[in-house]
Amino acid sequence: GVKDSHQMTIFRIIAAILHLGNLEIQAERDGDACSIPSEDEHLNNFCGLLGLEHSQMQHWLCHRK
């Protein structure tokens, strides 16, 4: 009973969440900081699926505010 357009949106969100769970976050400075390689394919897919800016997601996944 779900429209095709809504199904595709749901599938896109679920796929993005699954890619986010596969990110390789690397610890730096004795665990005080972290980084995500800019060529990480899962981050690229996550941002592409949700229409987010890659550099902003890379920054805010590693910094609290």
N, CA, C and O atoms as CSV, one atom per row, in Angstrom:
chain,resi,resn,atom,element,x,y,z
A,1,GLY,N,N,0.791,-1.184,0.000
A,1,GLY,CA,C,0.000,0.000,0.000
A,1,GLY,C,C,0.849,1.272,0.000
A,1,GLY,O,O,0.322,2.361,0.224
A,2,VAL,N,N,2.155,1.150,-0.247
A,2,VAL,CA,C,3.027,2.320,-0.260
A,2,VAL,C,C,3.324,2.686,-1.708
A,2,VAL,O,O,3.639,1.818,-2.523
A,3,LYS,N,N,3.221,3.973,-2.023
A,3,LYS,CA,C,3.479,4.423,-3.387
A,3,LYS,C,C,4.920,4.127,-3.789
A,3,LYS,O,O,5.809,4.064,-2.940
A,4,ASP,N,N,5.143,3.947,-5.082
A,4,ASP,CA,C,6.478,3.639,-5.591
A,4,ASP,C,C,7.490,4.727,-5.241
A,4,ASP,O,O,8.631,4.424,-4.891
A,5,SER,N,N,7.083,5.979,-5.333
A,5,SER,CA,C,8.007,7.074,-5.028
A,5,SER,C,C,8.408,7.063,-3.553
A,5,SER,O,O,9.556,7.347,-3.212
A,6,HIS,N,N,7.448,6.731,-2.678
A,6,HIS,CA,C,7.759,6.639,-1.254
A,6,HIS,C,C,8.648,5.428,-0.968
A,6,HIS,O,O,9.538,5.493,-0.120
A,7,GLN,N,N,8.406,4.334,-1.671
A,7,GLN,CA,C,9.245,3.144,-1.499
A,7,GLN,C,C,10.692,3.450,-1.846
A,7,GLN,O,O,11.602,3.061,-1.113
A,8,MET,N,N,10.911,4.140,-2.951
A,8,MET,CA,C,12.280,4.460,-3.362
A,8,MET,C,C,12.950,5.373,-2.342
A,8,MET,O,O,14.144,5.225,-2.082
A,9,THR,N,N,12.220,6.296,-1.768
A,9,THR,CA,C,12.776,7.177,-0.740
A,9,THR,C,C,13.159,6.371,0.492
A,9,THR,O,O,14.228,6.581,1.066
A,10,ILE,N,N,12.300,5.458,0.898
A,10,ILE,CA,C,12.582,4.596,2.052
A,10,ILE,C,C,13.808,3.735,1.780
A,10,ILE,O,O,14.681,3.612,2.639
A,11,PHE,N,N,13.883,3.139,0.592
A,11,PHE,CA,C,15.034,2.308,0.240
A,11,PHE,C,C,16.321,3.121,0.229
A,11,PHE,O,O,17.365,2.636,0.664
A,12,ARG,N,N,16.254,4.365,-0.269
A,12,ARG,CA,C,17.436,5.230,-0.320
A,12,ARG,C,C,17.923,5.551,1.100
A,12,ARG,O,O,19.126,5.547,1.358
A,13,ILE,N,N,17.000,5.825,2.006
A,13,ILE,CA,C,17.373,6.128,3.392
A,13,ILE,C,C,17.978,4.906,4.073
A,13,ILE,O,O,18.983,5.019,4.774
A,14,ILE,N,N,17.376,3.753,3.871
A,14,ILE,CA,C,17.899,2.516,4.470
A,14,ILE,C,C,19.282,2.199,3.924
A,14,ILE,O,O,20.173,1.819,4.684
A,15,ALA,N,N,19.474,2.348,2.617
A,15,ALA,CA,C,20.786,2.094,2.015
A,15,ALA,C,C,21.827,3.061,2.569
A,15,ALA,O,O,22.964,2.666,2.826
A,16,ALA,N,N,21.448,4.321,2.755
A,16,ALA,CA,C,22.378,5.312,3.306
A,16,ALA,C,C,22.786,4.935,4.728
A,16,ALA,O,O,23.961,5.033,5.083
A,17,ILE,N,N,21.832,4.511,5.535
A,17,ILE,CA,C,22.133,4.102,6.914
A,17,ILE,C,C,23.078,2.906,6.927
A,17,ILE,O,O,23.999,2.853,7.742
A,18,LEU,N,N,22.859,1.956,6.038
A,18,LEU,CA,C,23.742,0.793,5.962
A,18,LEU,C,C,25.159,1.195,5.552
A,18,LEU,O,O,26.130,0.653,6.081
A,19,HIS,N,N,25.288,2.136,4.619
A,19,HIS,CA,C,26.619,2.611,4.231
A,19,HIS,C,C,27.286,3.362,5.388
A,19,HIS,O,O,28.493,3.237,5.594
A,20,LEU,N,N,26.513,4.132,6.134
A,20,LEU,CA,C,27.062,4.854,7.277
A,20,LEU,C,C,27.642,3.880,8.308
A,20,LEU,O,O,28.656,4.174,8.941
A,21,GLY,N,N,27.009,2.746,8.471
A,21,GLY,CA,C,27.507,1.736,9.400
A,21,GLY,C,C,28.790,1.069,8.953
A,21,GLY,O,O,29.469,0.439,9.764
A,22,ASN,N,N,29.139,1.192,7.677
A,22,ASN,CA,C,30.357,0.585,7.146
A,22,ASN,C,C,31.527,1.556,7.053
A,22,ASN,O,O,32.586,1.191,6.543
A,23,LEU,N,N,31.360,2.782,7.535
A,23,LEU,CA,C,32.446,3.765,7.487
A,23,LEU,C,C,33.643,3.287,8.292
A,23,LEU,O,O,33.491,2.688,9.356
A,24,GLU,N,N,34.838,3.560,7.771
A,24,GLU,CA,C,36.076,3.248,8.484
A,24,GLU,C,C,36.562,4.539,9.141
A,24,GLU,O,O,37.176,5.384,8.490
A,25,ILE,N,N,36.284,4.680,10.424
A,25,ILE,CA,C,36.724,5.856,11.173
A,25,ILE,C,C,38.042,5.496,11.845
A,25,ILE,O,O,38.136,4.513,12.580
A,26,GLN,N,N,39.067,6.320,11.576
A,26,GLN,CA,C,40.406,6.041,12.087
A,26,GLN,C,C,40.713,6.948,13.274
A,26,GLN,O,O,40.527,8.163,13.207
A,27,ALA,N,N,41.187,6.339,14.362
A,27,ALA,CA,C,41.547,7.096,15.561
A,27,ALA,C,C,42.886,7.794,15.350
A,27,ALA,O,O,43.779,7.271,14.683
A,28,GLU,N,N,43.007,8.986,15.931
A,28,GLU,CA,C,44.249,9.756,15.882
A,28,GLU,C,C,44.562,10.277,17.272
A,28,GLU,O,O,43.669,10.389,18.111
A,29,ARG,N,N,45.810,10.592,17.516
A,29,ARG,CA,C,46.271,11.197,18.778
A,29,ARG,C,C,45.761,10.443,20.000
A,29,ARG,O,O,45.058,11.012,20.836
A,30,ASP,N,N,46.106,9.191,20.103
A,30,ASP,CA,C,45.738,8.370,21.260
A,30,ASP,C,C,44.241,8.322,21.521
A,30,ASP,O,O,43.822,8.280,22.677
A,31,GLY,N,N,43.429,8.328,20.477
A,31,GLY,CA,C,41.990,8.211,20.614
A,31,GLY,C,C,41.272,9.514,20.905
A,31,GLY,O,O,40.054,9.518,21.088
A,32,ASP,N,N,42.005,10.628,20.953
A,32,ASP,CA,C,41.394,11.931,21.205
A,32,ASP,C,C,40.665,12.486,19.997
A,32,ASP,O,O,39.731,13.273,20.144
A,33,ALA,N,N,41.074,12.093,18.828
A,33,ALA,CA,C,40.490,12.621,17.590
A,33,ALA,C,C,40.300,11.467,16.614
A,33,ALA,O,O,40.791,10.361,16.837
A,34,CYS,N,N,39.586,11.741,15.538
A,34,CYS,CA,C,39.384,10.722,14.522
A,34,CYS,C,C,39.336,11.375,13.145
A,34,CYS,O,O,39.238,12.595,13.018
A,35,SER,N,N,39.407,10.538,12.127
A,35,SER,CA,C,39.309,11.035,10.752
A,35,SER,C,C,38.678,9.959,9.887
A,35,SER,O,O,38.674,8.775,10.224
A,36,ILE,N,N,38.149,10.409,8.768
A,36,ILE,CA,C,37.578,9.512,7.777
A,36,ILE,C,C,38.296,9.812,6.469
A,36,ILE,O,O,38.316,10.964,6.035
A,37,PRO,N,N,38.886,8.808,5.829
A,37,PRO,CA,C,39.571,9.061,4.562
A,37,PRO,C,C,38.606,9.651,3.533
A,37,PRO,O,O,37.463,9.208,3.420
A,38,SER,N,N,39.067,10.643,2.794
A,38,SER,CA,C,38.180,11.327,1.840
A,38,SER,C,C,37.765,10.416,0.691
A,38,SER,O,O,36.762,10.686,0.030
A,39,GLU,N,N,38.511,9.347,0.438
A,39,GLU,CA,C,38.147,8.444,-0.642
A,39,GLU,C,C,37.288,7.259,-0.173
A,39,GLU,O,O,37.069,6.317,-0.934
A,40,ASP,N,N,36.811,7.302,1.057
A,40,ASP,CA,C,35.977,6.223,1.588
A,40,ASP,C,C,34.706,6.085,0.744
A,40,ASP,O,O,33.899,7.012,0.667
A,41,GLU,N,N,34.541,4.931,0.120
A,41,GLU,CA,C,33.406,4.733,-0.797
A,41,GLU,C,C,32.065,4.750,-0.073
A,41,GLU,O,O,31.057,5.155,-0.652
A,42,HIS,N,N,32.038,4.318,1.180
A,42,HIS,CA,C,30.779,4.304,1.921
A,42,HIS,C,C,30.314,5.719,2.249
A,42,HIS,O,O,29.117,6.004,2.208
A,43,LEU,N,N,31.256,6.608,2.574
A,43,LEU,CA,C,30.891,8.000,2.807
A,43,LEU,C,C,30.412,8.643,1.510
A,43,LEU,O,O,29.457,9.419,1.517
A,44,ASN,N,N,31.065,8.329,0.407
A,44,ASN,CA,C,30.638,8.854,-0.898
A,44,ASN,C,C,29.224,8.397,-1.231
A,44,ASN,O,O,28.401,9.195,-1.681
A,45,ASN,N,N,28.941,7.124,-1.013
A,45,ASN,CA,C,27.601,6.592,-1.281
A,45,ASN,C,C,26.562,7.199,-0.345
A,45,ASN,O,O,25.467,7.552,-0.783
A,46,PHE,N,N,26.894,7.323,0.940
A,46,PHE,CA,C,25.990,7.913,1.921
A,46,PHE,C,C,25.598,9.329,1.506
A,46,PHE,O,O,24.417,9.677,1.490
A,47,CYS,N,N,26.592,10.134,1.172
A,47,CYS,CA,C,26.323,11.525,0.778
A,47,CYS,C,C,25.546,11.591,-0.534
A,47,CYS,O,O,24.656,12.427,-0.690
A,48,GLY,N,N,25.879,10.716,-1.468
A,48,GLY,CA,C,25.170,10.700,-2.738
A,48,GLY,C,C,23.710,10.320,-2.591
A,48,GLY,O,O,22.843,10.906,-3.240
A,49,LEU,N,N,23.433,9.341,-1.741
A,49,LEU,CA,C,22.058,8.888,-1.550
A,49,LEU,C,C,21.187,9.937,-0.870
A,49,LEU,O,O,19.998,10.050,-1.170
A,50,LEU,N,N,21.775,10.703,0.045
A,50,LEU,CA,C,20.988,11.677,0.792
A,50,LEU,C,C,21.159,13.101,0.276
A,50,LEU,O,O,20.514,14.022,0.776
A,51,GLY,N,N,22.018,13.285,-0.714
A,51,GLY,CA,C,22.227,14.615,-1.273
A,51,GLY,C,C,22.951,15.552,-0.321
A,51,GLY,O,O,22.641,16.742,-0.266
A,52,LEU,N,N,23.907,15.031,0.424
A,52,LEU,CA,C,24.649,15.821,1.402
A,52,LEU,C,C,26.034,16.179,0.869
A,52,LEU,O,O,26.574,15.495,0.000
A,53,GLU,N,N,26.593,17.253,1.398
A,53,GLU,CA,C,27.928,17.678,0.986
A,53,GLU,C,C,28.972,16.800,1.678
A,53,GLU,O,O,28.987,16.675,2.902
A,54,HIS,N,N,29.835,16.199,0.874
A,54,HIS,CA,C,30.827,15.233,1.352
A,54,HIS,C,C,31.742,15.829,2.424
A,54,HIS,O,O,31.926,15.223,3.479
A,55,SER,N,N,32.310,16.993,2.171
A,55,SER,CA,C,33.276,17.579,3.112
A,55,SER,C,C,32.621,17.925,4.447
A,55,SER,O,O,33.247,17.782,5.497
A,56,GLN,N,N,31.372,18.376,4.417
A,56,GLN,CA,C,30.670,18.703,5.659
A,56,GLN,C,C,30.394,17.444,6.489
A,56,GLN,O,O,30.574,17.454,7.706
A,57,MET,N,N,29.964,16.375,5.843
A,57,MET,CA,C,29.707,15.125,6.573
A,57,MET,C,C,31.002,14.561,7.135
A,57,MET,O,O,31.034,14.072,8.264
A,58,GLN,N,N,32.059,14.628,6.355
A,58,GLN,CA,C,33.362,14.131,6.812
A,58,GLN,C,C,33.805,14.909,8.057
A,58,GLN,O,O,34.344,14.322,8.995
A,59,HIS,N,N,33.582,16.201,8.065
A,59,HIS,CA,C,33.953,17.031,9.208
A,59,HIS,C,C,33.076,16.740,10.428
A,59,HIS,O,O,33.597,16.487,11.515
A,60,TRP,N,N,31.763,16.773,10.263
A,60,TRP,CA,C,30.867,16.688,11.416
A,60,TRP,C,C,30.718,15.282,11.983
A,60,TRP,O,O,30.248,15.125,13.110
A,61,LEU,N,N,31.101,14.270,11.239
A,61,LEU,CA,C,31.107,12.925,11.830
A,61,LEU,C,C,32.265,12.761,12.812
A,61,LEU,O,O,32.251,11.859,13.650
A,62,CYS,N,N,33.267,13.636,12.708
A,62,CYS,CA,C,34.450,13.530,13.574
A,62,CYS,C,C,34.581,14.658,14.594
A,62,CYS,O,O,35.507,14.647,15.405
A,63,HIS,N,N,33.671,15.631,14.567
A,63,HIS,CA,C,33.755,16.762,15.491
A,63,HIS,C,C,32.420,16.942,16.209
A,63,HIS,O,O,31.352,16.882,15.600
A,64,ARG,N,N,32.508,17.162,17.505
A,64,ARG,CA,C,31.301,17.408,18.281
A,64,ARG,C,C,31.080,18.896,18.444
A,64,ARG,O,O,32.034,19.672,18.502
A,65,LYS,N,N,29.853,19.283,18.518
A,65,LYS,CA,C,29.529,20.671,18.795
A,65,LYS,C,C,28.134,20.745,19.364
A,65,LYS,O,O,27.650,21.833,19.673
